[in-house]
Each structure stands twice: as C-alpha cells, then as structure tokens.
C-alpha cells in the first residue's frame, strides 16, 4: 500500500512530480481515493467526479475480490 501512496497525488501535486509518476498515478486506486476526497471537501464539489472515482474504486474492489476468491478456491481444490 505504501508504494502506491508514493505513486499517487496523496502527498504532492501531480503537477510537481515527474511525468512517469503522473502516468502511473492515473491508473492508481490510491490516487482515485485521494482525488475523490479532495474534490468532495471543496466549497462547491463536483459530485459527478466524486461519483466516477467511487465507481472506479468499487469496480477495482469487485475485480480484486473476485480474483482473490477464485485463487482461494483453486488453492482449496489443490489440497
């Protein structure tokens, strides 16, 4: 989790980091959560942006939960 945090905009603006870090942050779920939090606490939040980040996070959670469940079931069958 910590390397993903350093490869996101959680600590530093993505305008100040090298280009490759900004490219990685674009697909980083930690960056999605940090960006959603920042947008949500603005004076006039763009709720569509917050919703899209939340949707991306929900999709990532569903995909990883499905992959973990399949891996665990495969392991159980191998025993």
mmCIF file of the N, C-alpha and C atoms, coordinates in Angstrom:
data_MODEL
# 
_entry.id   MODEL 
# 
loop_
_atom_site.group_PDB 
_atom_site.id 
_atom_site.type_symbol 
_atom_site.label_atom_id 
_atom_site.label_alt_id 
_atom_site.label_comp_id 
_atom_site.label_asym_id 
_atom_site.label_entity_id 
_atom_site.label_seq_id 
_atom_site.pdbx_PDB_ins_code 
_atom_site.Cartn_x 
_atom_site.Cartn_y 
_atom_site.Cartn_z 
_atom_site.occupancy 
_atom_site.B_iso_or_equiv 
_atom_site.pdbx_formal_charge 
_atom_site.auth_seq_id 
_atom_site.auth_comp_id 
_atom_site.auth_asym_id 
_atom_site.auth_atom_id 
_atom_site.pdbx_PDB_model_num 
ATOM 1   N N  . UNK A 1 1  ? 0.809   -1.189  0.000   1.00 0.00 ? 1  UNK A N  1 
ATOM 2   C CA . UNK A 1 1  ? 0.000   0.000   0.000   1.00 0.00 ? 1  UNK A CA 1 
ATOM 3   C C  . UNK A 1 1  ? 0.863   1.268   0.000   1.00 0.00 ? 1  UNK A C  1 
ATOM 4   N N  . UNK A 1 2  ? 1.951   1.226   0.742   1.00 0.00 ? 2  UNK A N  1 
ATOM 5   C CA . UNK A 1 2  ? 2.794   2.418   0.831   1.00 0.00 ? 2  UNK A CA 1 
ATOM 6   C C  . UNK A 1 2  ? 3.422   2.816   -0.511  1.00 0.00 ? 2  UNK A C  1 
ATOM 7   N N  . UNK A 1 3  ? 3.934   1.864   -1.311  1.00 0.00 ? 3  UNK A N  1 
ATOM 8   C CA . UNK A 1 3  ? 4.450   2.288   -2.623  1.00 0.00 ? 3  UNK A CA 1 
ATOM 9   C C  . UNK A 1 3  ? 3.373   2.921   -3.502  1.00 0.00 ? 3  UNK A C  1 
ATOM 10  N N  . UNK A 1 4  ? 2.148   2.415   -3.424  1.00 0.00 ? 4  UNK A N  1 
ATOM 11  C CA . UNK A 1 4  ? 1.066   3.014   -4.205  1.00 0.00 ? 4  UNK A CA 1 
ATOM 12  C C  . UNK A 1 4  ? 0.764   4.426   -3.732  1.00 0.00 ? 4  UNK A C  1 
ATOM 13  N N  . UNK A 1 5  ? 0.925   4.673   -2.447  1.00 0.00 ? 5  UNK A N  1 
ATOM 14  C CA . UNK A 1 5  ? 0.691   6.010   -1.919  1.00 0.00 ? 5  UNK A CA 1 
ATOM 15  C C  . UNK A 1 5  ? 1.729   6.993   -2.452  1.00 0.00 ? 5  UNK A C  1 
ATOM 16  N N  . UNK A 1 6  ? 2.984   6.542   -2.530  1.00 0.00 ? 6  UNK A N  1 
ATOM 17  C CA . UNK A 1 6  ? 4.032   7.416   -3.060  1.00 0.00 ? 6  UNK A CA 1 
ATOM 18  C C  . UNK A 1 6  ? 3.883   7.643   -4.559  1.00 0.00 ? 6  UNK A C  1 
ATOM 19  N N  . UNK A 1 7  ? 3.225   6.719   -5.251  1.00 0.00 ? 7  UNK A N  1 
ATOM 20  C CA . UNK A 1 7  ? 2.996   6.855   -6.689  1.00 0.00 ? 7  UNK A CA 1 
ATOM 21  C C  . UNK A 1 7  ? 1.622   7.445   -6.979  1.00 0.00 ? 7  UNK A C  1 
ATOM 22  N N  . UNK A 1 8  ? 1.133   8.257   -6.074  1.00 0.00 ? 8  UNK A N  1 
ATOM 23  C CA . UNK A 1 8  ? -0.155  8.931   -6.253  1.00 0.00 ? 8  UNK A CA 1 
ATOM 24  C C  . UNK A 1 8  ? 0.014   10.408  -5.932  1.00 0.00 ? 8  UNK A C  1 
ATOM 25  N N  . UNK A 1 9  ? -1.073  11.135  -6.009  1.00 0.00 ? 9  UNK A N  1 
ATOM 26  C CA . UNK A 1 9  ? -1.044  12.544  -5.677  1.00 0.00 ? 9  UNK A CA 1 
ATOM 27  C C  . UNK A 1 9  ? -1.444  12.808  -4.235  1.00 0.00 ? 9  UNK A C  1 
ATOM 28  N N  . UNK A 1 10 ? -1.288  11.820  -3.368  1.00 0.00 ? 10 UNK A N  1 
ATOM 29  C CA . UNK A 1 10 ? -1.701  11.976  -1.975  1.00 0.00 ? 10 UNK A CA 1 
ATOM 30  C C  . UNK A 1 10 ? -0.797  12.946  -1.211  1.00 0.00 ? 10 UNK A C  1 
ATOM 31  N N  . UNK A 1 11 ? 0.492   12.910  -1.468  1.00 0.00 ? 11 UNK A N  1 
ATOM 32  C CA . UNK A 1 11 ? 1.430   13.749  -0.728  1.00 0.00 ? 11 UNK A CA 1 
ATOM 33  C C  . UNK A 1 11 ? 1.848   15.001  -1.478  1.00 0.00 ? 11 UNK A C  1 
ATOM 34  N N  . UNK A 1 12 ? 1.847   14.930  -2.801  1.00 0.00 ? 12 UNK A N  1 
ATOM 35  C CA . UNK A 1 12 ? 2.386   16.006  -3.619  1.00 0.00 ? 12 UNK A CA 1 
ATOM 36  C C  . UNK A 1 12 ? 1.516   16.157  -4.856  1.00 0.00 ? 12 UNK A C  1 
ATOM 37  N N  . UNK A 1 13 ? 1.343   17.374  -5.302  1.00 0.00 ? 13 UNK A N  1 
ATOM 38  C CA . UNK A 1 13 ? 0.552   17.625  -6.503  1.00 0.00 ? 13 UNK A CA 1 
ATOM 39  C C  . UNK A 1 13 ? 1.178   16.914  -7.697  1.00 0.00 ? 13 UNK A C  1 
ATOM 40  N N  . UNK A 1 14 ? 0.340   16.353  -8.543  1.00 0.00 ? 14 UNK A N  1 
ATOM 41  C CA . UNK A 1 14 ? 0.843   15.638  -9.713  1.00 0.00 ? 14 UNK A CA 1 
ATOM 42  C C  . UNK A 1 14 ? 1.464   16.576  -10.738 1.00 0.00 ? 14 UNK A C  1 
ATOM 43  N N  . UNK A 1 15 ? 1.237   17.874  -10.593 1.00 0.00 ? 15 UNK A N  1 
ATOM 44  C CA . UNK A 1 15 ? 1.891   18.841  -11.476 1.00 0.00 ? 15 UNK A CA 1 
ATOM 45  C C  . UNK A 1 15 ? 3.370   18.991  -11.146 1.00 0.00 ? 15 UNK A C  1 
ATOM 46  N N  . UNK A 1 16 ? 3.779   18.587  -9.935  1.00 0.00 ? 16 UNK A N  1 
ATOM 47  C CA . UNK A 1 16 ? 5.162   18.762  -9.494  1.00 0.00 ? 16 UNK A CA 1 
ATOM 48  C C  . UNK A 1 16 ? 6.014   17.507  -9.617  1.00 0.00 ? 16 UNK A C  1 
ATOM 49  N N  . UNK A 1 17 ? 5.406   16.371  -9.899  1.00 0.00 ? 17 UNK A N  1 
ATOM 50  C CA . UNK A 1 17 ? 6.146   15.109  -9.958  1.00 0.00 ? 17 UNK A CA 1 
ATOM 51  C C  . UNK A 1 17 ? 6.605   14.829  -11.387 1.00 0.00 ? 17 UNK A C  1 
ATOM 52  N N  . UNK A 1 18 ? 7.589   13.934  -11.555 1.00 0.00 ? 18 UNK A N  1 
ATOM 53  C CA . UNK A 1 18 ? 7.998   13.569  -12.914 1.00 0.00 ? 18 UNK A CA 1 
ATOM 54  C C  . UNK A 1 18 ? 6.833   12.959  -13.705 1.00 0.00 ? 18 UNK A C  1 
ATOM 55  N N  . UNK A 1 19 ? 6.940   13.044  -15.001 1.00 0.00 ? 19 UNK A N  1 
ATOM 56  C CA . UNK A 1 19 ? 5.861   12.584  -15.866 1.00 0.00 ? 19 UNK A CA 1 
ATOM 57  C C  . UNK A 1 19 ? 5.497   11.127  -15.702 1.00 0.00 ? 19 UNK A C  1 
ATOM 58  N N  . UNK A 1 20 ? 6.477   10.262  -15.439 1.00 0.00 ? 20 UNK A N  1 
ATOM 59  C CA . UNK A 1 20 ? 6.169   8.837   -15.319 1.00 0.00 ? 20 UNK A CA 1 
ATOM 60  C C  . UNK A 1 20 ? 5.348   8.559   -14.062 1.00 0.00 ? 20 UNK A C  1 
ATOM 61  N N  . UNK A 1 21 ? 5.568   9.328   -13.001 1.00 0.00 ? 21 UNK A N  1 
ATOM 62  C CA . UNK A 1 21 ? 4.763   9.140   -11.792 1.00 0.00 ? 21 UNK A CA 1 
ATOM 63  C C  . UNK A 1 21 ? 3.328   9.599   -12.043 1.00 0.00 ? 21 UNK A C  1 
ATOM 64  N N  . UNK A 1 22 ? 3.171   10.690  -12.761 1.00 0.00 ? 22 UNK A N  1 
ATOM 65  C CA . UNK A 1 22 ? 1.821   11.152  -13.103 1.00 0.00 ? 22 UNK A CA 1 
ATOM 66  C C  . UNK A 1 22 ? 1.105   10.127  -13.977 1.00 0.00 ? 22 UNK A C  1 
ATOM 67  N N  . UNK A 1 23 ? 1.839   9.459   -14.873 1.00 0.00 ? 23 UNK A N  1 
ATOM 68  C CA . UNK A 1 23 ? 1.228   8.418   -15.703 1.00 0.00 ? 23 UNK A CA 1 
ATOM 69  C C  . UNK A 1 23 ? 0.789   7.224   -14.869 1.00 0.00 ? 23 UNK A C  1 
ATOM 70  N N  . UNK A 1 24 ? 1.618   6.806   -13.917 1.00 0.00 ? 24 UNK A N  1 
ATOM 71  C CA . UNK A 1 24 ? 1.265   5.693   -13.037 1.00 0.00 ? 24 UNK A CA 1 
ATOM 72  C C  . UNK A 1 24 ? 0.083   6.075   -12.151 1.00 0.00 ? 24 UNK A C  1 
ATOM 73  N N  . UNK A 1 25 ? 0.075   7.304   -11.647 1.00 0.00 ? 25 UNK A N  1 
ATOM 74  C CA . UNK A 1 25 ? -0.995  7.763   -10.747 1.00 0.00 ? 25 UNK A CA 1 
ATOM 75  C C  . UNK A 1 25 ? -2.351  7.763   -11.435 1.00 0.00 ? 25 UNK A C  1 
ATOM 76  N N  . UNK A 1 26 ? -2.347  7.913   -12.732 1.00 0.00 ? 26 UNK A N  1 
ATOM 77  C CA . UNK A 1 26 ? -3.611  7.927   -13.468 1.00 0.00 ? 26 UNK A CA 1 
ATOM 78  C C  . UNK A 1 26 ? -4.382  6.618   -13.304 1.00 0.00 ? 26 UNK A C  1 
ATOM 79  N N  . UNK A 1 27 ? -3.672  5.496   -13.143 1.00 0.00 ? 27 UNK A N  1 
ATOM 80  C CA . UNK A 1 27 ? -4.297  4.177   -13.002 1.00 0.00 ? 27 UNK A CA 1 
ATOM 81  C C  . UNK A 1 27 ? -4.188  3.634   -11.580 1.00 0.00 ? 27 UNK A C  1 
ATOM 82  N N  . UNK A 1 28 ? -3.820  4.468   -10.637 1.00 0.00 ? 28 UNK A N  1 
ATOM 83  C CA . UNK A 1 28 ? -3.577  4.058   -9.257  1.00 0.00 ? 28 UNK A CA 1 
ATOM 84  C C  . UNK A 1 28 ? -4.842  4.280   -8.418  1.00 0.00 ? 28 UNK A C  1 
ATOM 85  N N  . UNK A 1 29 ? -5.319  3.228   -7.778  1.00 0.00 ? 29 UNK A N  1 
ATOM 86  C CA . UNK A 1 29 ? -6.546  3.346   -6.984  1.00 0.00 ? 29 UNK A CA 1 
ATOM 87  C C  . UNK A 1 29 ? -6.369  4.246   -5.767  1.00 0.00 ? 29 UNK A C  1 
ATOM 88  N N  . UNK A 1 30 ? -5.177  4.332   -5.216  1.00 0.00 ? 30 UNK A N  1 
ATOM 89  C CA . UNK A 1 30 ? -4.927  5.240   -4.092  1.00 0.00 ? 30 UNK A CA 1 
ATOM 90  C C  . UNK A 1 30 ? -5.092  6.688   -4.549  1.00 0.00 ? 30 UNK A C  1 
ATOM 91  N N  . UNK A 1 31 ? -4.655  6.976   -5.746  1.00 0.00 ? 31 UNK A N  1 
ATOM 92  C CA . UNK A 1 31 ? -4.820  8.325   -6.288  1.00 0.00 ? 31 UNK A CA 1 
ATOM 93  C C  . UNK A 1 31 ? -6.295  8.637   -6.513  1.00 0.00 ? 31 UNK A C  1 
ATOM 94  N N  . UNK A 1 32 ? -7.066  7.640   -6.959  1.00 0.00 ? 32 UNK A N  1 
ATOM 95  C CA . UNK A 1 32 ? -8.508  7.862   -7.142  1.00 0.00 ? 32 UNK A CA 1 
ATOM 96  C C  . UNK A 1 32 ? -9.161  8.232   -5.818  1.00 0.00 ? 32 UNK A C  1 
ATOM 97  N N  . UNK A 1 33 ? -8.795  7.535   -4.752  1.00 0.00 ? 33 UNK A N  1 
ATOM 98  C CA . UNK A 1 33 ? -9.379  7.822   -3.440  1.00 0.00 ? 33 UNK A CA 1 
ATOM 99  C C  . UNK A 1 33 ? -8.953  9.205   -2.935  1.00 0.00 ? 33 UNK A C  1 
ATOM 100 N N  . UNK A 1 34 ? -7.679  9.545   -3.113  1.00 0.00 ? 34 UNK A N  1 
ATOM 101 C CA . UNK A 1 34 ? -7.195  10.859  -2.672  1.00 0.00 ? 34 UNK A CA 1 
ATOM 102 C C  . UNK A 1 34 ? -7.864  11.978  -3.465  1.00 0.00 ? 34 UNK A C  1 
ATOM 103 N N  . UNK A 1 35 ? -8.001  11.785  -4.761  1.00 0.00 ? 35 UNK A N  1 
ATOM 104 C CA . UNK A 1 35 ? -8.645  12.802  -5.600  1.00 0.00 ? 35 UNK A CA 1 
ATOM 105 C C  . UNK A 1 35 ? -10.115 12.959  -5.251  1.00 0.00 ? 35 UNK A C  1 
ATOM 106 N N  . UNK A 1 36 ? -10.800 11.854  -5.009  1.00 0.00 ? 36 UNK A N  1 
ATOM 107 C CA . UNK A 1 36 ? -12.218 11.926  -4.624  1.00 0.00 ? 36 UNK A CA 1 
ATOM 108 C C  . UNK A 1 36 ? -12.377 12.672  -3.309  1.00 0.00 ? 36 UNK A C  1 
ATOM 109 N N  . UNK A 1 37 ? -11.489 12.409  -2.360  1.00 0.00 ? 37 UNK A N  1 
ATOM 110 C CA . UNK A 1 37 ? -11.548 13.108  -1.078  1.00 0.00 ? 37 UNK A CA 1 
ATOM 111 C C  . UNK A 1 37 ? -11.300 14.595  -1.216  1.00 0.00 ? 37 UNK A C  1 
ATOM 112 N N  . UNK A 1 38 ? -10.330 14.950  -2.048  1.00 0.00 ? 38 UNK A N  1 
ATOM 113 C CA . UNK A 1 38 ? -10.038 16.370  -2.264  1.00 0.00 ? 38 UNK A CA 1 
ATOM 114 C C  . UNK A 1 38 ? -11.212 17.091  -2.916  1.00 0.00 ? 38 UNK A C  1 
ATOM 115 N N  . UNK A 1 39 ? -11.796 16.468  -3.932  1.00 0.00 ? 39 UNK A N  1 
ATOM 116 C CA . UNK A 1 39 ? -12.910 17.105  -4.638  1.00 0.00 ? 39 UNK A CA 1 
ATOM 117 C C  . UNK A 1 39 ? -14.129 17.201  -3.726  1.00 0.00 ? 39 UNK A C  1 
ATOM 118 N N  . UNK A 1 40 ? -14.355 16.194  -2.889  1.00 0.00 ? 40 UNK A N  1 
ATOM 119 C CA . UNK A 1 40 ? -15.538 16.173  -2.024  1.00 0.00 ? 40 UNK A CA 1 
ATOM 120 C C  . UNK A 1 40 ? -15.526 17.269  -0.962  1.00 0.00 ? 40 UNK A C  1 
ATOM 121 N N  . UNK A 1 41 ? -14.345 17.719  -0.550  1.00 0.00 ? 41 UNK A N  1 
ATOM 122 C CA . UNK A 1 41 ? -14.289 18.730  0.502   1.00 0.00 ? 41 UNK A CA 1 
ATOM 123 C C  . UNK A 1 41 ? -14.137 20.151  -0.035  1.00 0.00 ? 41 UNK A C  1 
ATOM 124 N N  . UNK A 1 42 ? -14.215 20.320  -1.347  1.00 0.00 ? 42 UNK A N  1 
ATOM 125 C CA . UNK A 1 42 ? -14.167 21.666  -1.918  1.00 0.00 ? 42 UNK A CA 1 
ATOM 126 C C  . UNK A 1 42 ? -15.432 22.433  -1.565  1.00 0.00 ? 42 UNK A C  1 
ATOM 127 N N  . UNK A 1 43 ? -15.399 23.742  -1.748  1.00 0.00 ? 43 UNK A N  1 
ATOM 128 C CA . UNK A 1 43 ? -16.557 24.578  -1.436  1.00 0.00 ? 43 UNK A CA 1 
ATOM 129 C C  . UNK A 1 43 ? -17.768 24.197  -2.283  1.00 0.00 ? 43 UNK A C  1 
ATOM 130 N N  . UNK A 1 44 ? -17.554 23.940  -3.548  1.00 0.00 ? 44 UNK A N  1 
ATOM 131 C CA . UNK A 1 44 ? -18.617 23.517  -4.456  1.00 0.00 ? 44 UNK A CA 1 
ATOM 132 C C  . UNK A 1 44 ? -18.154 22.253  -5.166  1.00 0.00 ? 44 UNK A C  1 
ATOM 133 N N  . UNK A 1 45 ? -18.349 21.091  -4.503  1.00 0.00 ? 45 UNK A N  1 
ATOM 134 C CA . UNK A 1 45 ? -17.799 19.850  -5.057  1.00 0.00 ? 45 UNK A CA 1 
ATOM 135 C C  . UNK A 1 45 ? -18.478 19.431  -6.360  1.00 0.00 ? 45 UNK A C  1 
ATOM 136 N N  . UNK A 1 46 ? -17.689 18.846  -7.221  1.00 0.00 ? 46 UNK A N  1 
ATOM 137 C CA . UNK A 1 46 ? -18.197 18.258  -8.462  1.00 0.00 ? 46 UNK A CA 1 
ATOM 138 C C  . UNK A 1 46 ? -18.551 16.805  -8.142  1.00 0.00 ? 46 UNK A C  1 
ATOM 139 N N  . UNK A 1 47 ? -19.807 16.586  -7.797  1.00 0.00 ? 47 UNK A N  1 
ATOM 140 C CA . UNK A 1 47 ? -20.222 15.263  -7.343  1.00 0.00 ? 47 UNK A CA 1 
ATOM 141 C C  . UNK A 1 47 ? -20.120 14.211  -8.438  1.00 0.00 ? 47 UNK A C  1 
ATOM 142 N N  . UNK A 1 48 ? -20.186 14.610  -9.688  1.00 0.00 ? 48 UNK A N  1 
ATOM 143 C CA . UNK A 1 48 ? -20.005 13.643  -10.775 1.00 0.00 ? 48 UNK A CA 1 
ATOM 144 C C  . UNK A 1 48 ? -18.581 13.090  -10.763 1.00 0.00 ? 48 UNK A C  1 
ATOM 145 N N  . UNK A 1 49 ? -17.614 13.942  -10.471 1.00 0.00 ? 49 UNK A N  1 
ATOM 146 C CA . UNK A 1 49 ? -16.224 13.498  -10.386 1.00 0.00 ? 49 UNK A CA 1 
ATOM 147 C C  . UNK A 1 49 ? -16.034 12.566  -9.199  1.00 0.00 ? 49 UNK A C  1 
ATOM 148 N N  . UNK A 1 50 ? -16.605 12.927  -8.061  1.00 0.00 ? 50 UNK A N  1 
ATOM 149 C CA . UNK A 1 50 ? -16.518 12.070  -6.876  1.00 0.00 ? 50 UNK A CA 1 
ATOM 150 C C  . UNK A 1 50 ? -17.174 10.722  -7.159  1.00 0.00 ? 50 UNK A C  1 
ATOM 151 N N  . UNK A 1 51 ? -18.324 10.755  -7.820  1.00 0.00 ? 51 UNK A N  1 
ATOM 152 C CA . UNK A 1 51 ? -19.016 9.513   -8.159  1.00 0.00 ? 51 UNK A CA 1 
ATOM 153 C C  . UNK A 1 51 ? -18.230 8.647   -9.124  1.00 0.00 ? 51 UNK A C  1 
ATOM 154 N N  . UNK A 1 52 ? -17.553 9.266   -10.091 1.00 0.00 ? 52 UNK A N  1 
ATOM 155 C CA . UNK A 1 52 ? -16.767 8.469   -11.031 1.00 0.00 ? 52 UNK A CA 1 
ATOM 156 C C  . UNK A 1 52 ? -15.576 7.818   -10.330 1.00 0.00 ? 52 UNK A C  1 
ATOM 157 N N  . UNK A 1 53 ? -14.908 8.567   -9.442  1.00 0.00 ? 53 UNK A N  1 
ATOM 158 C CA . UNK A 1 53 ? -13.815 7.963   -8.679  1.00 0.00 ? 53 UNK A CA 1 
ATOM 159 C C  . UNK A 1 53 ? -14.338 6.841   -7.783  1.00 0.00 ? 53 UNK A C  1 
ATOM 160 N N  . UNK A 1 54 ? -15.477 7.044   -7.152  1.00 0.00 ? 54 UNK A N  1 
ATOM 161 C CA . UNK A 1 54 ? -16.058 5.999   -6.305  1.00 0.00 ? 54 UNK A CA 1 
ATOM 162 C C  . UNK A 1 54 ? -16.436 4.778   -7.137  1.00 0.00 ? 54 UNK A C  1 
ATOM 163 N N  . UNK A 1 55 ? -16.931 5.007   -8.335  1.00 0.00 ? 55 UNK A N  1 
ATOM 164 C CA . UNK A 1 55 ? -17.252 3.891   -9.226  1.00 0.00 ? 55 UNK A CA 1 
ATOM 165 C C  . UNK A 1 55 ? -16.016 3.109   -9.632  1.00 0.00 ? 55 UNK A C  1 
ATOM 166 N N  . UNK A 1 56 ? -14.926 3.822   -9.955  1.00 0.00 ? 56 UNK A N  1 
ATOM 167 C CA . UNK A 1 56 ? -13.676 3.149   -10.289 1.00 0.00 ? 56 UNK A CA 1 
ATOM 168 C C  . UNK A 1 56 ? -13.176 2.317   -9.110  1.00 0.00 ? 56 UNK A C  1 
ATOM 169 N N  . UNK A 1 57 ? -13.285 2.888   -7.896  1.00 0.00 ? 57 UNK A N  1 
ATOM 170 C CA . UNK A 1 57 ? -12.845 2.163   -6.704  1.00 0.00 ? 57 UNK A CA 1 
ATOM 171 C C  . UNK A 1 57 ? -13.701 0.928   -6.454  1.00 0.00 ? 57 UNK A C  1 
ATOM 172 N N  . UNK A 1 58 ? -15.021 1.051   -6.647  1.00 0.00 ? 58 UNK A N  1 
ATOM 173 C CA . UNK A 1 58 ? -15.912 -0.097  -6.456  1.00 0.00 ? 58 UNK A CA 1 
ATOM 174 C C  . UNK A 1 58 ? -15.612 -1.190  -7.482  1.00 0.00 ? 58 UNK A C  1 
ATOM 175 N N  . UNK A 1 59 ? -15.361 -0.786  -8.714  1.00 0.00 ? 59 UNK A N  1 
ATOM 176 C CA . UNK A 1 59 ? -15.021 -1.760  -9.753  1.00 0.00 ? 59 UNK A CA 1 
ATOM 177 C C  . UNK A 1 59 ? -13.702 -2.462  -9.433  1.00 0.00 ? 59 UNK A C  1 
ATOM 178 N N  . UNK A 1 60 ? -12.710 -1.710  -8.997  1.00 0.00 ? 60 UNK A N  1 
ATOM 179 C CA . UNK A 1 60 ? -11.423 -2.310  -8.631  1.00 0.00 ? 60 UNK A CA 1 
ATOM 180 C C  . UNK A 1 60 ? -11.585 -3.273  -7.461  1.00 0.00 ? 60 UNK A C  1 
ATOM 181 N N  . UNK A 1 61 ? -12.404 -2.910  -6.483  1.00 0.00 ? 61 UNK A N  1 
ATOM 182 C CA . UNK A 1 61 ? -12.644 -3.800  -5.337  1.00 0.00 ? 61 UNK A CA 1 
ATOM 183 C C  . UNK A 1 61 ? -13.353 -5.076  -5.777  1.00 0.00 ? 61 UNK A C  1 
ATOM 184 N N  . UNK A 1 62 ? -14.314 -4.954  -6.674  1.00 0.00 ? 62 UNK A N  1 
ATOM 185 C CA . UNK A 1 62 ? -15.037 -6.134  -7.156  1.00 0.00 ? 62 UNK A CA 1 
ATOM 186 C C  . UNK A 1 62 ? -14.118 -7.067  -7.943  1.00 0.00 ? 62 UNK A C  1 
ATOM 187 N N  . UNK A 1 63 ? -13.278 -6.498  -8.788  1.00 0.00 ? 63 UNK A N  1 
ATOM 188 C CA . UNK A 1 63 ? -12.361 -7.315  -9.593  1.00 0.00 ? 63 UNK A CA 1 
ATOM 189 C C  . UNK A 1 63 ? -11.354 -8.030  -8.701  1.00 0.00 ? 63 UNK A C  1 
ATOM 190 N N  . UNK A 1 64 ? -10.773 -7.326  -7.747  1.00 0.00 ? 64 UNK A N  1 
ATOM 191 C CA . UNK A 1 64 ? -9.778  -7.962  -6.879  1.00 0.00 ? 64 UNK A CA 1 
ATOM 192 C C  . UNK A 1 64 ? -10.420 -8.978  -5.943  1.00 0.00 ? 64 UNK A C  1 
ATOM 193 N N  . UNK A 1 65 ? -11.637 -8.711  -5.471  1.00 0.00 ? 65 UNK A N  1 
ATOM 194 C CA . UNK A 1 65 ? -12.325 -9.688  -4.620  1.00 0.00 ? 65 UNK A CA 1 
ATOM 195 C C  . UNK A 1 65 ? -12.652 -10.957 -5.408  1.00 0.00 ? 65 UNK A C  1 
ATOM 196 N N  . UNK A 1 66 ? -13.069 -10.795 -6.651  1.00 0.00 ? 66 UNK A N  1 
ATOM 197 C CA . UNK A 1 66 ? -13.348 -11.957 -7.499  1.00 0.00 ? 66 UNK A CA 1 
ATOM 198 C C  . UNK A 1 66 ? -12.079 -12.757 -7.762  1.00 0.00 ? 66 UNK A C  1 
ATOM 199 N N  . UNK A 1 67 ? -11.003 -12.077 -8.076  1.00 0.00 ? 67 UNK A N  1 
ATOM 200 C CA . UNK A 1 67 ? -9.725  -12.769 -8.324  1.00 0.00 ? 67 UNK A CA 1 
ATOM 201 C C  . UNK A 1 67 ? -9.233  -13.488 -7.075  1.00 0.00 ? 67 UNK A C  1 
ATOM 202 N N  . UNK A 1 68 ? -9.361  -12.862 -5.913  1.00 0.00 ? 68 UNK A N  1 
ATOM 203 C CA . UNK A 1 68 ? -8.922  -13.489 -4.666  1.00 0.00 ? 68 UNK A CA 1 
ATOM 204 C C  . UNK A 1 68 ? -9.778  -14.709 -4.338  1.00 0.00 ? 68 UNK A C  1 
ATOM 205 N N  . UNK A 1 69 ? -11.074 -14.609 -4.550  1.00 0.00 ? 69 UNK A N  1 
ATOM 206 C CA . UNK A 1 69 ? -11.963 -15.747 -4.287  1.00 0.00 ? 69 UNK A CA 1 
ATOM 207 C C  . UNK A 1 69 ? -11.636 -16.911 -5.208  1.00 0.00 ? 69 UNK A C  1 
ATOM 208 N N  . UNK A 1 70 ? -11.421 -16.633 -6.489  1.00 0.00 ? 70 UNK A N  1 
ATOM 209 C CA . UNK A 1 70 ? -11.074 -17.694 -7.437  1.00 0.00 ? 70 UNK A CA 1 
ATOM 210 C C  . UNK A 1 70 ? -9.736  -18.332 -7.078  1.00 0.00 ? 70 UNK A C  1 
ATOM 211 N N  . UNK A 1 71 ? -8.773  -17.523 -6.670  1.00 0.00 ? 71 UNK A N  1 
ATOM 212 C CA . UNK A 1 71 ? -7.465  -18.064 -6.292  1.00 0.00 ? 71 UNK A CA 1 
ATOM 213 C C  . UNK A 1 71 ? -7.581  -18.939 -5.051  1.00 0.00 ? 71 UNK A C  1 
ATOM 214 N N  . UNK A 1 72 ? -8.373  -18.519 -4.088  1.00 0.00 ? 72 UNK A N  1 
ATOM 215 C CA . UNK A 1 72 ? -8.545  -19.307 -2.874  1.00 0.00 ? 72 UNK A CA 1 
ATOM 216 C C  . UNK A 1 72 ? -9.249  -20.620 -3.173  1.00 0.00 ? 72 UNK A C  1 
ATOM 217 N N  . UNK A 1 73 ? -10.259 -20.593 -4.027  1.00 0.00 ? 73 UNK A N  1 
ATOM 218 C CA . UNK A 1 73 ? -10.960 -21.835 -4.391  1.00 0.00 ? 73 UNK A CA 1 
ATOM 219 C C  . UNK A 1 73 ? -10.048 -22.767 -5.153  1.00 0.00 ? 73 UNK A C  1 
ATOM 220 N N  . UNK A 1 74 ? -9.218  -22.258 -6.013  1.00 0.00 ? 74 UNK A N  1 
ATOM 221 C CA . UNK A 1 74 ? -8.250  -23.081 -6.736  1.00 0.00 ? 74 UNK A CA 1 
ATOM 222 C C  . UNK A 1 74 ? -7.269  -23.724 -5.767  1.00 0.00 ? 74 UNK A C  1 
ATOM 223 N N  . UNK A 1 75 ? -6.831  -22.947 -4.800  1.00 0.00 ? 75 UNK A N  1 
ATOM 224 C CA . UNK A 1 75 ? -5.924  -23.489 -3.781  1.00 0.00 ? 75 UNK A CA 1 
ATOM 225 C C  . UNK A 1 75 ? -6.601  -24.589 -2.969  1.00 0.00 ? 75 UNK A C  1 
ATOM 226 N N  . UNK A 1 76 ? -7.860  -24.379 -2.590  1.00 0.00 ? 76 UNK A N  1 
ATOM 227 C CA . UNK A 1 76 ? -8.576  -25.389 -1.809  1.00 0.00 ? 76 UNK A CA 1 
ATOM 228 C C  . UNK A 1 76 ? -8.707  -26.698 -2.581  1.00 0.00 ? 76 UNK A C  1 
ATOM 229 N N  . UNK A 1 77 ? -8.950  -26.606 -3.882  1.00 0.00 ? 77 UNK A N  1 
ATOM 230 C CA . UNK A 1 77 ? -9.083  -27.826 -4.692  1.00 0.00 ? 77 UNK A CA 1 
ATOM 231 C C  . UNK A 1 77 ? -7.761  -28.562 -4.828  1.00 0.00 ? 77 UNK A C  1 
ATOM 232 N N  . UNK A 1 78 ? -6.660  -27.849 -4.712  1.00 0.00 ? 78 UNK A N  1 
ATOM 233 C CA . UNK A 1 78 ? -5.358  -28.483 -4.885  1.00 0.00 ? 78 UNK A CA 1 
ATOM 234 C C  . UNK A 1 78 ? -4.906  -29.250 -3.654  1.00 0.00 ? 78 UNK A C  1 
ATOM 235 N N  . UNK A 1 79 ? -5.560  -29.023 -2.541  1.00 0.00 ? 79 UNK A N  1 
ATOM 236 C CA . UNK A 1 79 ? -5.148  -29.696 -1.287  1.00 0.00 ? 79 UNK A CA 1 
ATOM 237 C C  . UNK A 1 79 ? -5.714  -31.097 -1.234  1.00 0.00 ? 79 UNK A C  1 
# 
